[in-house]
Amino acid sequence: MKKTLALLLAVLMIVGVFAGCGDKASKPADGTTGTDTPAVKNENKVIVGSTTDLAGDFRWPGFGGSSAGAADQDVNGLIVGYATMETNQGGAYVWNDTAVKAHSETEDENGNLVITIEINPGLKFSDGSEIKAANYIASILAFSTNVSVQAGHTGRSGQAFVGFDSFNAYNGEEAEGATKEFAGIRLLDEYTFSMTVKAPDYYPYYFANTYGAVSPEALGLVLGEGVEVKDDGNGAYLTEAWYEKDAEGAFVKAAHLKAARYDWNTYPVSGPYYVSDWDDSTKIATLTINPEFTGNFEGQKPSIKTIVYTKIVQETQLDQFKTGQIDILSGVTGGDDTKAALAVVDESNGKFDEVHYQRAGYGKLQFECDFGPTMFASVRKAVAYVLNTSEFAEAFTGGYGTVVYGPYSPDFDMWVAVEDEINLIDYSFSVENAKQALIDGGWIYNETGAEFVEGTDTVRYKKLTAEEATDVNIAYASVANTDGKEYKTVKVGDDYYMPCVINWFGTTPNDVTDMLGARLVGTENVAAIGMVVRSTTGDFDKLLGEIYRETSYGYGGTPTFGMFNLATGWNSAVYDYAYNWSLDPIYFGYSANKLFDEYDVAFPYYAADGTHTKMSYEDAMAASGNKLGMDYLSMAMVYDAANVDEYNQWWKAYIERWNDLMPDIPLYSNYYFDVYNAKIENFQTSPFWGPTDALLYCTIANAE
């Protein structure tokens, strides 16, 4: 199987923290006077501000990679519609009845999952042309070929489906192991297609139906001129013109894809809006309502005629908002910014309003768990106890945030299902608990190998076992020794002793880095537990290079830093961490933490012969002696669960085990505030439902 998709609540908000938002019901909406004076008409337009530049990458933001701009994705979300599955307000994938007439999910004789979809006839692109089955599978085919690779795409869009490897190997000529047909993608008739998910690599899988989430594309956009989608009974394929080469041997259609990616107006769109103007110099995009669009998964059609996306300057964003240069300012967070935004709302006499929600994610300290002191849970727990996360979150968010003790969002359906019974360790600030965690973990020596004596010795050491005394650990030493004192693993007799000194890398400029440094580097509390934290700063590329050990990003070849500060989050409720905790070196790159759970060594998910026996949660717990590891739990969650109750059971155990091992320390989960002109009616956002989604349900009060 291969992965394809990558709170015990300590609320810091004081009572009445949102009171400054005012009594919405008592204030007239924008465009009215609260008297008998006739209401002022409002232009049926909304201007959305974004802190990120639009790049004009609206068609395929990021082009299959991971660098898609947020603003470009917003525009894409408005111009693409009729996906077979869409995410609802809670971030869950649901079938889109507006687009889909019927669908089925069955297993074939080889255990593969066959997803068959019949779309509703009469769906139209913005130019009035009809959307058919070929429009849904064209991009899967095109972006599974080397033509797209030559254009800069990954070329692996269809990797989960049967026949991908041989189709991907085809370059327009018959060759061994290459076929022009994609066996797992079928064009069954004018309105029906199927996709066969490959077992056992990608199926069984709890979220397997999401492989059926595809959107239609205009054939000219994806394929250019002269290319057709056909199926003679052995699988869908692209006609010969797709593989045409020029005199230098390059694919002609690769040039088309490069150009089409940024072509915003030649080809029609399927979504509620189309881009009617794009100014590359000002980075302003204007979108106009698409009259051919008949609705999203709930049949919702847009009412707002025009949406404008423009760049905002964070330092002056509130001035832009107050003066009407933008109507929506989304994602306001942090104490000072939030207070300022809420003050504008409160003082506006009903002209402005706000919605808020807790972020589905958190800022964190992330540990490398395969070398150095941070490979030991005792050290990670000690940091969690000695760093007062409640105080940190209060200071960083200005009171507009919470602390979580695991990798979850309180808005997840699975959290709601288990929150009354989940058992999580509360890592509230305690120097004594931090010290005890180190003692329990064997950090009881000094640099001579003698017993650590409080008040005399300053740094705790741990005697390494033969398995722990790897080359990296033997050579482990502190860096950024600004006080002139280097700490390193020492050899005493035949034994090696490692110092409890953490090399931490933080990005700069970064307020979180600064605040963490003030609480961890050279502080009395950290010194009191016999620990030292050394600080190194740099840019985000360097941080990524160290985490993923990529020399192209500045990694020097030897792991040095055991702790980083960054953030994480979820944009949907598809929760899948399979292979992130695997003991198999082949999946090393999947894990940012590189934690290898001892429970998985004793009771692995895969047997020595590579097989797995699927068991219920209760049976697996009994067989393991109630010791299921991170790899087992993360795999079973998505590959063994047959229904939502089973999934929630595995998920709960996974969160509890994570909380016990603490591969990360969540620092804060902040609230986001979206402030908006109150002329926009029914504006509701959530962690999984941004302004792009919300605007489809909105109207303009007293629209002209």
C-alpha positions as CSV (number, residue, x, y, z in Angstrom):
1,M,0.0,0.0,0.0
2,K,1.2,3.5,-0.8
3,K,0.0,6.8,0.7
4,T,-1.3,9.3,-1.8
5,L,-3.2,12.1,0.0
6,A,-0.4,14.2,2.3
7,L,-7.7,18.0,22.7
8,L,-8.0,18.2,25.9
9,L,-8.8,21.9,25.3
10,A,-7.1,24.4,27.5
11,V,-9.1,27.4,26.4
12,L,-7.2,30.6,27.0
13,M,-10.0,32.9,25.8
14,I,-11.3,35.1,28.6
15,V,-15.0,35.4,29.1
16,G,-16.4,38.1,26.8
17,V,-13.4,38.1,24.5
18,F,-15.6,38.4,21.5
19,A,-17.9,41.0,23.2
20,G,-16.3,43.8,21.2
21,C,-18.0,42.5,18.1
22,G,-21.1,44.2,19.2
23,D,-24.8,43.3,19.1
24,K,-25.3,42.4,15.5
25,A,-29.1,42.3,15.7
26,S,-29.4,45.8,17.0
27,K,-27.5,47.5,14.2
28,P,-28.7,48.3,10.6
29,A,-26.9,46.5,7.8
30,D,-24.8,48.6,5.4
31,G,-27.0,50.4,2.9
32,T,-29.7,51.2,5.4
33,T,-30.2,54.1,7.8
34,G,-32.4,52.6,10.5
35,T,-35.0,55.3,9.7
36,D,-37.5,55.8,6.9
37,T,-34.8,57.2,4.6
38,P,-34.6,55.1,1.4
39,A,-31.8,52.6,1.5
40,V,-28.7,53.2,-0.6
41,K,-28.2,50.8,-3.4
42,N,-25.0,48.7,-3.3
43,E,-23.0,47.5,-6.3
44,N,-23.4,43.8,-6.7
45,K,-19.7,43.2,-6.3
46,V,-17.3,42.0,-3.6
47,I,-13.6,42.9,-3.4
48,V,-11.5,40.2,-1.6
49,G,-8.1,41.0,-0.2
50,S,-5.3,38.5,-0.2
51,T,-1.9,38.9,1.4
52,T,-0.4,36.6,-1.3
53,D,0.3,37.7,-4.9
54,L,-1.8,36.3,-7.6
55,A,0.4,34.8,-10.3
56,G,-2.2,34.1,-12.9
57,D,-1.8,30.4,-12.2
58,F,-5.6,29.9,-12.2
59,R,-6.0,26.8,-14.3
60,W,-3.8,24.2,-12.4
61,P,-2.3,26.0,-9.4
62,G,1.1,24.6,-8.7
63,F,0.8,22.3,-11.7
64,G,0.8,19.1,-9.7
65,G,3.5,20.3,-7.3
66,S,3.3,21.7,-3.8
67,S,4.0,25.4,-4.4
68,A,0.5,26.6,-5.4
69,G,-0.2,30.2,-4.3
70,A,-3.1,30.6,-1.9
71,A,-4.7,33.4,-3.9
72,D,-4.4,31.4,-7.2
73,Q,-6.1,28.5,-5.5
74,D,-8.9,30.7,-4.4
75,V,-9.5,31.8,-8.0
76,N,-9.3,28.2,-9.2
77,G,-12.0,27.3,-6.6
78,L,-14.4,29.8,-8.2
79,I,-13.8,28.8,-11.8
80,V,-13.9,25.0,-11.4
81,G,-17.2,23.3,-10.6
82,Y,-19.1,20.1,-11.1
83,A,-16.5,18.0,-9.4
84,T,-18.0,14.5,-8.8
85,M,-17.2,14.9,-5.1
86,E,-16.8,18.2,-3.2
87,T,-15.9,19.0,0.4
88,N,-18.7,20.2,2.6
89,Q,-18.6,22.8,5.4
90,G,-17.0,20.2,7.8
91,G,-14.2,19.3,5.3
92,A,-15.7,15.9,4.4
93,Y,-16.0,14.7,0.9
94,V,-19.5,14.2,-0.4
95,W,-21.0,13.2,-3.7
96,N,-22.1,16.1,-5.9
97,D,-25.7,15.3,-6.9
98,T,-25.8,18.3,-9.1
99,A,-23.1,16.7,-11.4
100,V,-23.5,13.0,-10.7
101,K,-26.6,11.1,-11.7
102,A,-25.4,7.8,-10.3
103,H,-22.3,6.2,-8.9
104,S,-21.2,2.8,-7.7
105,E,-18.2,1.3,-5.9
106,T,-17.6,-2.4,-6.5
107,E,-14.7,-4.8,-6.2
108,D,-13.5,-6.7,-9.3
109,E,-12.2,-10.3,-9.4
110,N,-8.7,-9.0,-8.5
111,G,-9.8,-7.1,-5.5
112,N,-9.5,-3.7,-7.1
113,L,-12.1,-1.0,-6.5
114,V,-14.1,0.0,-9.5
115,I,-15.7,3.4,-9.2
116,T,-18.3,4.0,-11.9
117,I,-19.8,7.4,-12.4
118,E,-22.6,8.6,-14.6
119,I,-22.9,12.4,-14.9
120,N,-26.1,14.3,-15.4
121,P,-26.6,15.3,-19.1
122,G,-27.0,19.0,-19.8
123,L,-24.1,20.3,-17.6
124,K,-22.5,23.1,-19.5
125,F,-19.2,25.0,-19.6
126,S,-19.3,28.8,-19.5
127,D,-19.4,29.0,-23.3
128,G,-22.5,26.9,-23.4
129,S,-20.8,23.7,-24.6
130,E,-21.9,20.5,-23.0
131,I,-19.8,18.7,-20.4
132,K,-19.4,15.0,-21.0
133,A,-17.6,12.0,-19.5
134,A,-14.5,12.6,-21.6
135,N,-14.1,16.0,-19.9
136,Y,-13.7,14.3,-16.6
137,I,-11.0,11.8,-17.6
138,A,-9.0,13.9,-20.1
139,S,-6.8,15.5,-17.4
140,I,-6.1,12.1,-15.7
141,L,-4.9,10.8,-19.0
142,A,-2.9,13.8,-20.0
143,F,-1.2,14.3,-16.6
144,S,-0.2,10.6,-16.5
145,T,2.1,10.9,-19.5
146,N,5.6,12.1,-20.1
147,V,4.2,14.9,-22.3
148,S,3.0,16.6,-19.0
149,V,6.4,15.8,-17.4
150,Q,8.1,17.7,-20.1
151,A,5.8,20.6,-19.4
152,G,6.8,20.6,-15.7
153,H,4.1,18.4,-14.2
154,T,4.7,15.3,-12.1
155,G,3.0,13.1,-14.6
156,R,1.5,10.9,-11.9
157,S,-2.1,12.0,-11.6
158,G,-3.4,8.5,-12.3
159,Q,-0.9,6.5,-10.3
160,A,-3.6,5.0,-8.0
161,F,-5.3,3.4,-10.9
162,V,-4.8,0.0,-12.6
163,G,-2.6,0.2,-15.7
164,F,-0.8,3.4,-14.8
165,D,2.7,2.2,-15.1
166,S,2.3,0.8,-18.7
167,F,0.3,3.9,-19.8
168,N,2.8,6.2,-18.2
169,A,5.6,4.4,-20.1
170,Y,3.9,4.9,-23.5
171,N,5.4,7.7,-25.6
172,G,3.5,7.3,-28.8
173,E,5.2,4.1,-30.0
174,E,4.7,0.4,-29.0
175,A,7.3,-0.8,-26.6
176,E,7.7,-3.6,-24.1
177,G,5.8,-2.7,-20.9
178,A,4.0,0.3,-22.6
179,T,0.4,0.5,-23.7
180,K,-1.5,3.4,-25.3
181,E,-4.6,2.4,-23.3
182,F,-5.0,3.2,-19.6
183,A,-6.7,0.0,-18.5
184,G,-8.0,1.4,-15.2
185,I,-9.6,4.5,-16.8
186,R,-12.7,3.7,-18.9
187,L,-14.9,5.9,-21.1
188,L,-18.0,3.7,-21.1
189,D,-20.4,6.0,-22.9
190,E,-21.1,9.7,-23.5
191,Y,-21.9,10.3,-19.9
192,T,-20.3,7.4,-18.0
193,F,-16.8,6.6,-17.0
194,S,-15.0,4.4,-14.5
195,M,-11.8,4.4,-12.6
196,T,-10.3,1.2,-11.1
197,V,-8.2,1.8,-7.9
198,K,-5.3,-0.6,-7.7
199,A,-5.1,-3.3,-5.0
200,P,-3.3,-3.8,-2.8
201,D,-1.3,-0.6,-3.3
202,Y,-4.2,1.8,-3.0
203,Y,-7.1,-0.3,-1.9
204,P,-8.6,-1.3,0.6
205,Y,-8.5,2.2,1.9
206,Y,-10.9,4.0,4.2
207,F,-11.0,7.1,1.9
208,A,-10.9,5.1,-1.3
209,N,-14.0,6.8,-2.7
210,T,-12.2,10.1,-2.8
211,Y,-10.2,8.7,-5.7
212,G,-13.5,9.3,-7.6
213,A,-13.2,13.1,-6.9
214,V,-12.5,14.5,-10.4
215,S,-13.5,17.8,-12.1
216,P,-14.3,18.4,-15.8
217,E,-11.9,20.3,-18.0
218,A,-12.4,21.7,-21.5
219,L,-10.7,19.3,-23.9
220,G,-9.0,22.2,-25.8
221,L,-7.5,23.4,-22.5
222,V,-6.0,20.1,-21.5
223,L,-5.3,18.5,-24.9
224,G,-5.0,21.3,-27.4
225,E,-6.1,20.9,-31.0
226,G,-6.4,17.6,-32.8
227,V,-6.5,15.2,-29.8
228,E,-9.4,13.1,-28.8
229,V,-10.2,10.8,-25.8
230,K,-11.2,7.4,-27.0
231,D,-11.9,3.9,-25.6
232,D,-12.0,0.8,-27.8
233,G,-12.7,-1.6,-24.9
234,N,-9.3,-2.0,-23.4
235,G,-9.1,1.4,-21.6
236,A,-9.2,5.1,-22.4
237,Y,-6.4,6.7,-24.4
238,L,-5.4,9.8,-26.2
239,T,-5.1,9.8,-30.0
240,E,-1.7,10.0,-31.7
241,A,-1.5,13.8,-32.0
242,W,-1.0,14.0,-28.2
243,Y,2.4,12.3,-28.6
244,E,3.6,14.3,-31.6
245,K,7.2,15.4,-31.5
246,D,9.1,18.3,-33.1
247,A,12.4,18.1,-34.9
248,E,14.3,18.1,-31.7
249,G,12.3,15.2,-30.3
250,A,10.3,17.3,-27.8
251,F,6.6,16.7,-27.3
252,V,4.7,19.5,-29.2
253,K,1.8,19.4,-26.7
254,A,4.2,20.1,-23.8
255,A,4.4,23.6,-25.1
256,H,0.6,23.8,-25.2
257,L,0.3,22.7,-21.6
258,K,2.8,25.4,-20.5
259,A,0.9,28.1,-22.2
260,A,-2.6,26.8,-21.3
261,R,-1.6,26.8,-17.6
262,Y,-1.6,30.6,-17.6
263,D,-4.3,31.1,-20.3
264,W,-7.1,32.6,-18.3
265,N,-9.6,33.5,-21.1
266,T,-9.3,31.3,-24.2
267,Y,-11.0,28.2,-22.7
268,P,-14.3,28.0,-20.9
269,V,-14.7,27.1,-17.2
270,S,-17.1,24.9,-15.3
271,G,-17.4,26.8,-12.0
272,P,-19.7,29.5,-10.7
273,Y,-17.5,32.3,-12.0
274,Y,-15.1,32.9,-15.0
275,V,-12.1,35.3,-15.1
276,S,-13.3,38.3,-17.0
277,D,-10.1,40.3,-16.5
278,W,-6.6,39.7,-15.3
279,D,-4.0,42.4,-14.9
280,D,-0.6,40.9,-14.4
281,S,0.9,44.3,-13.6
282,T,-1.5,45.1,-10.7
283,K,-2.1,41.5,-9.8
284,I,-5.8,42.1,-9.8
285,A,-8.3,39.5,-11.1
286,T,-11.9,40.2,-11.8
287,L,-14.4,37.3,-11.9
288,T,-17.9,37.4,-13.3
289,I,-20.8,35.2,-12.6
290,N,-21.2,32.2,-14.9
291,P,-24.9,32.0,-16.0
292,E,-24.4,28.4,-17.1
293,F,-23.5,27.1,-13.6
294,T,-26.4,25.2,-12.0
295,G,-25.0,24.7,-8.5
296,N,-22.6,23.0,-6.2
297,F,-23.2,19.8,-4.3
298,E,-26.2,21.4,-2.6
299,G,-27.4,23.0,-5.7
300,Q,-26.3,26.4,-4.5
301,K,-25.8,29.0,-7.3
302,P,-24.0,32.3,-6.9
303,S,-25.9,35.6,-6.5
304,I,-23.0,38.1,-6.4
305,K,-22.3,39.3,-9.9
306,T,-18.6,40.3,-9.6
307,I,-15.8,39.2,-7.4
308,V,-12.4,41.0,-7.5
309,Y,-9.2,39.6,-6.0
310,T,-6.6,42.1,-5.1
311,K,-3.3,42.2,-3.1
312,I,-3.3,43.8,0.3
313,V,-0.4,45.1,2.3
314,Q,-0.6,43.6,5.8
315,E,0.6,46.8,7.5
316,T,-2.2,48.9,6.0
317,Q,-4.9,46.2,5.5
318,L,-7.3,47.7,8.0
319,D,-7.1,51.1,6.3
320,Q,-7.8,49.4,2.9
321,F,-10.7,47.7,4.6
322,K,-12.2,50.8,6.3
323,T,-11.9,52.9,3.1
324,G,-13.7,50.3,1.0
325,Q,-10.7,49.2,-1.1
326,I,-11.5,45.7,0.0
327,D,-14.8,44.2,1.4
328,I,-13.4,41.0,2.9
329,L,-10.3,40.7,5.1
330,S,-9.8,37.1,5.9
331,G,-7.6,35.1,8.3
332,V,-6.8,37.9,10.7
333,T,-5.0,36.4,13.7
334,G,-2.7,37.4,16.5
335,G,-3.5,39.6,19.5
336,D,-2.8,43.1,18.2
337,D,-4.2,42.5,14.7
338,T,-7.3,40.8,16.0
339,K,-8.0,43.5,18.5
340,A,-7.5,46.2,15.9
341,A,-9.9,44.4,13.4
342,L,-12.6,43.9,16.1
343,A,-12.3,47.5,17.1
344,V,-13.1,48.5,13.5
345,V,-16.1,46.2,13.5
346,D,-17.3,47.5,16.9
347,E,-17.0,51.1,16.0
348,S,-18.6,50.8,12.5
349,N,-22.3,51.1,13.6
350,G,-23.1,48.0,11.7
351,K,-21.2,48.7,8.5
352,F,-18.8,45.9,9.2
353,D,-19.1,42.5,10.7
354,E,-17.0,39.4,11.6
355,V,-17.0,35.6,11.8
356,H,-14.4,33.6,13.6
357,Y,-13.3,30.0,14.0
358,Q,-10.5,28.0,15.5
359,R,-7.7,27.1,13.1
360,A,-7.6,23.5,12.0
361,G,-4.0,23.3,12.9
362,Y,-1.4,24.7,15.2
363,G,2.1,26.2,15.5
364,K,4.5,23.7,16.9
365,L,7.9,22.5,18.0
366,Q,8.8,19.6,15.9
367,F,11.3,17.0,16.9
368,E,13.7,14.7,15.0
369,C,13.3,11.4,16.7
370,D,16.0,9.2,15.2
371,F,19.1,10.8,16.7
372,G,20.4,13.0,19.6
373,P,18.5,13.7,22.8
374,T,15.2,14.3,21.0
375,M,15.1,10.6,19.9
376,F,14.0,9.9,23.5
377,A,10.4,10.5,24.5
378,S,11.6,11.5,28.0
379,V,13.3,14.6,26.5
380,R,10.4,15.5,24.3
381,K,8.1,15.3,27.3
382,A,10.4,17.3,29.5
383,V,10.4,20.1,26.9
384,A,6.6,19.9,26.8
385,Y,6.4,20.3,30.6
386,V,9.1,23.0,31.0
387,L,7.7,25.2,28.2
388,N,4.6,26.8,29.5
389,T,2.5,26.4,26.4
390,S,-0.6,28.0,28.0
391,E,1.4,31.1,28.8
392,F,3.0,31.0,25.3
393,A,-0.3,30.7,23.5
394,E,-1.8,33.5,25.6
395,A,1.2,35.8,24.8
396,F,1.4,34.9,21.1
397,T,-2.3,35.0,20.2
398,G,-3.2,37.8,22.6
399,G,-5.8,35.6,24.2
400,Y,-7.3,34.6,20.9
401,G,-6.2,31.0,20.8
402,T,-6.0,27.7,22.6
403,V,-3.6,24.9,23.5
404,V,-4.1,21.3,22.1
405,Y,-2.2,18.2,23.1
406,G,-2.4,16.2,20.0
407,P,-2.6,16.4,16.2
408,Y,-6.3,17.2,15.7
409,S,-8.8,19.9,15.2
410,P,-11.8,20.2,17.6
411,D,-13.9,20.7,14.4
412,F,-13.1,17.1,13.2
413,D,-16.1,14.8,13.3
414,M,-13.9,12.1,14.8
415,W,-12.8,14.4,17.7
416,V,-16.4,15.2,18.5
417,A,-17.2,11.5,18.5
418,V,-14.5,10.5,21.0
419,E,-13.8,13.7,23.0
420,D,-15.7,12.5,26.1
421,E,-13.7,9.2,26.3
422,I,-10.2,10.1,25.0
423,N,-7.4,9.9,27.6
424,L,-4.7,12.5,27.0
425,I,-1.8,13.5,29.1
426,D,-2.1,17.2,30.2
427,Y,1.4,18.7,29.7
428,S,0.7,21.7,31.9
429,F,3.7,23.7,33.0
430,S,5.7,21.8,35.7
431,V,9.4,22.0,36.3
432,E,9.1,19.0,38.6
433,N,7.3,16.9,36.0
434,A,9.9,17.8,33.4
435,K,12.7,16.8,35.7
436,Q,10.9,13.5,36.6
437,A,10.5,12.7,32.9
438,L,14.2,13.0,32.4
439,I,15.0,10.9,35.5
440,D,12.5,8.2,34.4
441,G,14.2,8.2,31.0
442,G,17.6,7.5,32.4
443,W,19.1,11.0,32.3
444,I,20.7,10.5,35.7
445,Y,24.4,10.9,35.0
446,N,26.9,13.8,34.6
447,E,29.7,14.1,32.0
448,T,32.0,11.8,34.0
449,G,29.5,9.0,34.1
450,A,28.8,9.5,37.8
451,E,25.4,10.2,39.3
452,F,24.0,13.6,38.4
453,V,23.9,15.8,41.5
454,E,21.5,18.7,41.6
455,G,23.1,22.0,42.6
456,T,26.6,20.7,41.6
457,D,26.1,19.4,38.0
458,T,24.5,21.5,35.3
459,V,23.7,19.1,32.4
460,R,22.2,15.6,32.6
461,Y,23.7,12.8,30.6
462,K,22.2,9.5,29.5
463,K,24.1,6.2,29.1
464,L,23.5,4.9,25.6
465,T,22.7,1.2,24.9
466,A,24.7,-0.6,22.2
467,E,21.7,0.0,19.8
468,E,21.6,3.7,20.7
469,A,25.3,4.3,20.3
470,T,25.1,4.9,16.5
471,D,27.8,6.8,14.7
472,V,25.6,9.9,14.6
473,N,24.9,9.7,18.4
474,I,28.5,9.0,19.2
475,A,29.5,12.2,17.3
476,Y,26.6,14.3,18.6
477,A,27.7,17.7,19.8
478,S,26.1,21.1,20.5
479,V,26.4,23.9,18.0
480,A,25.9,27.6,18.3
481,N,27.9,27.6,21.4
482,T,27.8,31.3,22.1
483,D,29.0,30.9,25.6
484,G,32.1,29.0,24.5
485,K,30.9,25.7,26.1
486,E,30.5,22.7,23.8
487,Y,28.6,19.7,25.0
488,K,29.1,16.4,23.2
489,T,28.7,12.7,23.7
490,V,31.6,11.4,25.8
491,K,33.1,8.0,26.2
492,V,33.7,6.7,29.8
493,G,35.3,3.3,29.8
494,D,33.3,1.2,27.3
495,D,30.2,3.3,27.6
496,Y,28.9,6.4,25.8
497,Y,27.1,9.2,27.6
498,M,25.0,11.7,25.7
499,P,24.3,15.3,27.0
500,C,20.7,16.6,27.4
501,V,21.5,19.5,25.0
502,I,19.2,20.2,22.1
503,N,20.2,21.9,18.9
504,W,17.2,23.9,17.8
505,F,16.8,25.6,14.4
506,G,14.3,28.4,14.1
507,T,13.4,30.6,11.1
508,T,13.9,34.3,11.2
509,P,12.5,36.9,11.2
510,N,9.8,35.1,13.2
511,D,8.0,36.2,16.3
512,V,7.5,32.6,17.4
513,T,11.3,32.0,17.2
514,D,11.9,35.1,19.2
515,M,9.4,34.1,21.9
516,L,10.6,30.5,22.1
517,G,14.2,31.7,22.5
518,A,13.2,33.9,25.4
519,R,11.7,30.9,27.1
520,L,14.1,28.1,26.3
521,V,17.6,29.4,25.7
522,G,19.5,30.1,28.9
523,T,16.4,30.2,31.1
524,E,16.2,29.3,34.8
525,N,13.5,26.7,34.3
526,V,15.4,24.8,31.6
527,A,18.6,24.9,33.6
528,A,16.7,23.6,36.6
529,I,15.9,20.3,34.9
530,G,19.5,19.8,33.7
531,M,18.9,20.7,30.1
532,V,20.4,23.1,27.6
533,V,18.9,24.4,24.4
534,R,21.2,25.9,21.7
535,S,19.6,28.2,19.1
536,T,20.5,28.6,15.4
537,T,18.4,30.7,13.0
538,G,18.1,30.8,9.3
539,D,15.5,30.9,6.4
540,F,12.7,28.4,5.7
541,D,14.5,26.6,2.9
542,K,17.3,25.8,5.3
543,L,14.8,24.5,7.8
544,L,13.2,22.3,5.2
545,G,16.6,21.0,4.1
546,E,17.4,19.9,7.7
547,I,14.0,18.3,8.3
548,Y,13.9,16.4,5.0
549,R,17.7,16.1,4.8
550,E,17.9,17.6,1.3
551,T,21.3,18.8,0.3
552,S,19.8,21.1,-2.4
553,Y,18.2,23.0,0.5
554,G,21.4,23.4,2.5
555,Y,21.6,20.2,4.4
556,G,25.2,19.4,5.2
557,G,24.9,15.6,5.1
558,T,24.9,15.0,8.9
559,P,21.8,15.5,11.1
560,T,22.5,18.3,13.5
561,F,19.2,19.8,14.7
562,G,16.7,17.9,16.8
563,M,14.1,20.6,17.1
564,F,12.4,23.1,14.8
565,N,9.5,25.5,15.0
566,L,6.9,25.7,12.2
567,A,3.2,25.0,11.8
568,T,0.8,22.4,10.5
569,G,-2.8,22.2,9.5
570,W,-5.6,20.4,7.5
571,N,-7.7,21.7,4.7
572,S,-10.1,18.8,4.8
573,A,-11.2,16.0,7.1
574,V,-9.3,13.4,5.1
575,Y,-7.0,12.3,8.0
576,D,-4.3,9.9,6.8
577,Y,-0.8,9.5,8.3
578,A,-0.1,6.0,6.9
579,Y,3.6,5.4,6.3
580,N,4.6,8.4,8.3
581,W,5.8,6.1,11.1
582,S,7.0,3.1,9.1
583,L,10.1,1.2,10.2
584,D,10.9,0.5,6.6
585,P,13.7,2.8,5.3
586,I,12.0,3.0,2.0
587,Y,9.3,5.3,3.5
588,F,11.9,7.4,5.4
589,G,10.9,10.5,3.4
590,Y,7.3,10.2,4.4
591,S,8.1,11.1,8.0
592,A,9.1,14.6,9.1
593,N,9.6,13.3,12.7
594,K,11.4,10.0,11.9
595,L,10.0,8.4,15.0
596,F,10.3,4.6,15.1
597,D,8.0,3.3,17.8
598,E,9.3,0.5,19.9
599,Y,5.7,-1.0,20.1
600,D,5.9,-1.4,16.3
601,V,9.1,-3.4,16.6
602,A,7.5,-5.8,19.0
603,F,4.1,-6.0,17.1
604,P,4.6,-4.7,13.5
605,Y,1.8,-4.0,11.1
606,Y,3.5,-6.1,8.4
607,A,4.8,-9.6,9.3
608,A,8.4,-10.5,8.3
609,D,7.1,-12.0,5.0
610,G,5.4,-8.7,4.1
611,T,1.8,-9.9,4.8
612,H,-0.7,-8.3,7.1
613,T,-3.6,-10.0,9.0
614,K,-6.4,-7.6,9.3
615,M,-7.9,-7.6,12.9
616,S,-10.4,-5.7,14.8
617,Y,-9.1,-3.0,17.2
618,E,-10.0,-5.2,20.2
619,D,-8.2,-8.2,18.7
620,A,-5.1,-6.2,17.8
621,M,-4.9,-4.7,21.2
622,A,-5.2,-8.2,22.8
623,A,-2.6,-9.7,20.5
624,S,-0.1,-6.8,21.1
625,G,-0.6,-6.8,24.9
626,N,-2.3,-3.4,24.7
627,K,0.8,-2.0,23.0
628,L,0.0,-0.8,19.4
629,G,2.5,1.5,17.9
630,M,2.3,4.6,15.8
631,D,2.8,2.8,12.5
632,Y,0.3,0.1,13.3
633,L,-2.4,2.5,14.4
634,S,-1.9,4.9,11.5
635,M,-2.0,2.1,9.0
636,A,-5.0,0.3,10.5
637,M,-6.9,3.5,10.7
638,V,-7.1,3.9,7.0
639,Y,-6.5,0.3,5.7
640,D,-8.4,-1.8,8.2
641,A,-11.4,0.3,9.3
642,A,-14.5,-0.7,7.5
643,N,-16.9,2.0,8.8
644,V,-16.9,5.3,10.7
645,D,-17.1,3.7,14.1
646,E,-14.0,1.5,13.5
647,Y,-12.2,4.5,12.0
648,N,-12.9,6.6,15.1
649,Q,-11.7,3.8,17.4
650,W,-8.4,3.5,15.6
651,W,-8.1,7.3,15.4
652,K,-8.7,7.7,19.1
653,A,-5.9,5.2,19.9
654,Y,-3.6,6.9,17.5
655,I,-4.1,10.3,19.1
656,E,-3.5,8.9,22.5
657,R,-0.3,7.1,21.5
658,W,0.9,10.3,19.7
659,N,0.2,12.3,22.9
660,D,2.3,9.9,24.9
661,L,5.3,10.0,22.6
662,M,5.0,13.8,21.8
663,P,6.8,13.9,18.4
664,D,5.7,17.5,18.3
665,I,4.7,20.0,20.9
666,P,1.6,22.0,19.8
667,L,2.3,25.6,20.9
668,Y,-1.0,27.4,20.0
669,S,-4.1,26.9,17.9
670,N,-5.1,30.4,17.1
671,Y,-8.5,31.8,16.2
672,Y,-9.0,33.3,12.7
673,F,-11.2,36.2,12.2
674,D,-12.8,37.1,8.8
675,V,-14.0,40.7,8.9
676,Y,-16.3,41.9,6.1
677,N,-18.6,44.6,4.8
678,A,-22.0,43.9,6.3
679,K,-23.6,44.5,2.9
680,I,-22.5,40.9,2.3
681,E,-25.3,38.8,3.7
682,N,-25.1,35.2,5.0
683,F,-21.3,35.2,5.1
684,Q,-20.2,32.1,7.1
685,T,-16.7,30.6,7.1
686,S,-15.0,27.8,9.0
687,P,-11.6,26.0,9.1
688,F,-12.6,24.0,6.1
689,W,-14.9,26.6,4.4
690,G,-13.1,29.7,3.3
691,P,-14.4,32.9,1.7
692,T,-14.3,31.3,-1.8
693,D,-16.8,28.7,-0.6
694,A,-18.9,31.1,1.5
695,L,-19.4,33.7,-1.2
696,L,-21.4,31.2,-3.2
697,Y,-24.1,31.4,-0.5
698,C,-24.0,35.1,-0.1
699,T,-26.1,38.0,-1.4
700,I,-25.5,41.8,-1.5
701,A,-28.0,43.8,0.6
702,N,-29.9,46.3,-1.6
703,A,-28.0,45.2,-4.6
704,E,-28.5,47.5,-7.6
